Amino acid sequence: MLHITKKENRVLNQIKYFQNEYKDGVPYRILKLDLDLSEVDLKDILNTLNVKGIVDYNDGTVKLIETGTINVLNSQEEVKTEELNQTEEKAFELLKEIVGDSGKISKTLLEGHMLYSELNLTSLKTYNIIISLENKGLITKTQLHDGEYYILNI
C-alpha cells in the first residue's frame, strides 16, 4: 500500500481530474494555475509522487500510473515524517550530522551549513526550510546568553 500526504493527495486528485482532458499528460502549468501551491512545493510533490511510482512526471507533463490502494496519512507524526520535501530531508540529515551532543546548534552555524554545504541553498530557501522544520516541530528556536540557537527535537 502506498502512503501519501494530504497535499500529495490534493495534487493527485487534480491530476485525475485533468487526465481525461489531457491524454498525453497533464501540463505542469495547468496544475500550477489550478492549485494554490508555490512552485517549489508543487515540484517537490510531483517529484515525490514520481518517486513513489504514482505518476510519471517529466518534460513538463504528469501522467497517472498507479491507481491501486493509496493511504492518505492523517496522524501528525506520519505527516511530519512523510511531508518533508526532498530538500528539507537533506537539510534535516545535515543538521543531525552537525549538531553536537548537546542537541543545540547556533543559528549562524546552521544557516552557514545550509548556504555553503552541498545543499548550496539561497538565503530565502534556507529561511523557508528552517521555518518549515520549526513548524513541523523538528527543531525549536531558543535564546541563550551568547545568541540564538536551534534545538533538535528527536
C-alpha positions, 0 to 999 in steps of 0.5 A: 500500500502506498502512503501519501500526504494530504497535499500529495493527495490534493495534487493527485486528485487534480491530476485525475481530474485533468487526465481525461482532458489531457491524454498525453499528460497533464501540463505542469502549468495547468496544475500550477494555475489550478492549485494554490501551491508555490512552485517549489512545493508543487515540484517537490510533490510531483517529484515525490509522487514520481518517486513513489511510482504514482505518476510519471512526471517529466518534460513538463507533463504528469501522467497517472500510473498507479491507481491501486490502494493509496493511504492518505496519512492523517496522524501528525507524526506520519505527516511530519515524517512523510511531508518533508520535501526532498530538500528539507530531508537533506537539510534535516540529515545535515543538521543531525550530522552537525549538531553536537551532543548537546542537541543545540546548534547556533543559528549562524552555524546552521544557516552557514551549513545550509548556504555553503554545504552541498545543499548550496541553498539561497538565503530565502530557501534556507529561511523557508526550510528552517521555518518549515522544520520549526513548524513541523516541530523538528527543531525549536528556536531558543535564546541563550546568553551568547545568541540564538540557537536551534534545538533538535527535537528527536 
